[in-house]
Amino acid sequence: GSSFKCDFETDLCKALHELNLQPGWIRRNGLSGIGPPYSDHNGNDSAYFLSLSSETRSSSATLRTNVFLPTNEEHFCQITFHYWISPMNGTLMVGLQKHSEDTITYIWQVSGELQNQWKANTITIHSTEKYEV
């Protein structure tokens, strides 16, 4: 299967729509002076990641992928991502939107946790039609 790595060193990365469609998210690194996290999941303080801006604390902000093609019996889609949630941050949810449906089906979520640390999660997606995450 094909796979690609998505970091935020030069831009938003191929998987996600352009950043200006996503109000509330900013691309920053640990040196930006905004607060934790002060490094990425590898401990690199100059590596970039996406972060919610302080103005969006009270509402929600979405990141939407480009369109993925259907999967079949032999092929499925695996997405691994690193995330950081402070106790105040609310809930991070992953949703699946198939192209025949108007609604988003949430397939994973985590709420603000007490330990301030990077964690990784992998989601597996089976879809017989085009979809976005």
N, C-alpha and C positions, 0 to 999 in steps of 0.2 A: 504493500500500500504506500501511497505517497504521504509524506509528512513534512511539515515545515514548522520552523520555530518562529515564534512571534515575540520579539522584544520591542522596546520603545526607544531604542537608542537614536534612531534617525527620524522616526515618524510614528504614526499610530500603528503601523504594521498592516500587512495585506488583509488580515482576517476581518478587520473592523472598518466600518464606514468612517468617513472623514470626521475629524474631531469637532468641526463646527456644527455638526448635526447633533452633538451630544452635549447640551448645556449642563454644566455642573462638574464635568470631568476636566482635570488638568493633567498635563504631562510634566512630571517634575522628578528631581532626585533628592537624595538625603541631605544634600548641601543647600537646599533651597531656602532654609530658614523658616519653613511653615510649621515644622513640628514633626513628630514621629510619623512613619518610620524614618530613621536616619540612614538607612541603607536598603538595598534591594535584598531579595531572598538569598543571595550569595554573599551578603555582607559588604557589597561594594557601595560606597557612599556616593559615587559619581554616576552610577548606572540609573537609567530612567525607569519610571513606572508611572501608572496612572493613579490619580488620587482625586477624591472628591474635594472640590473647593469649599471653603468654609461657608460660603453663602448658601450652599445646598443642604445644610444640615437638617433643615426642617422639612424637606420634600424628598422626592425620589429623582434619580438620574439613571438613564439607560445607556448601555453600550450594546450595539447591535452588530452582529457579524454580517459579512456578505452572504450571498446565497450559496448553500452547500447542495451538492447533487444528491439524488436518492441513494440509499444503501440497499444492499440485497443480502441474500443468505450468507454469502462468503465475506462480504465487506460490511463493516460498520465504522462509525466515526468515533474516535476517542479524542477528547479534548482535556488536556491537563493544564491547570492554571494555579498560580500562586496568589494567595490573598492575605491581607492583613486587616483585621477588624479590631478597633479599640472598643472598650466597654460602652462608649457613648454612641457608637456609629449606627446602631440599628441593625438592619438585616440585609444580607447579600443573597440574591436569588438568581438562579439560572433558569431561563425559560426557553421553551421550544415553540416556534411558530411554523407550522406547516403551511404551504402555500394555498391549500384548499380551505384553510380555517382562518377565521377572523380573530380568534382568541389566542392568547399565549398560554401554554400549559407549563406550569412550573415543575421542574423535575429535580431540583435540589435547592436547599437553602440553609443558611447558617446565621445565627444572630450574634450580637456583640459578645465577645468572650473576655474573660478576665485577664488571660495572659496576653501581653502584647508581643506577638511573634508572628512570623510568616508561617503559613501552612500551605500545603499543596492538596489539590483534589483532582480526581479524574472522573469525568462523566462519559458514559458510553451512549451513543445515540443510534437507534435503528429507525429509519424512515423510508417509506416507499415512494416518497415524493420530495421535491425540493423543499428546503427548509432554511430558516435562520435561527440563530441562537442569541 
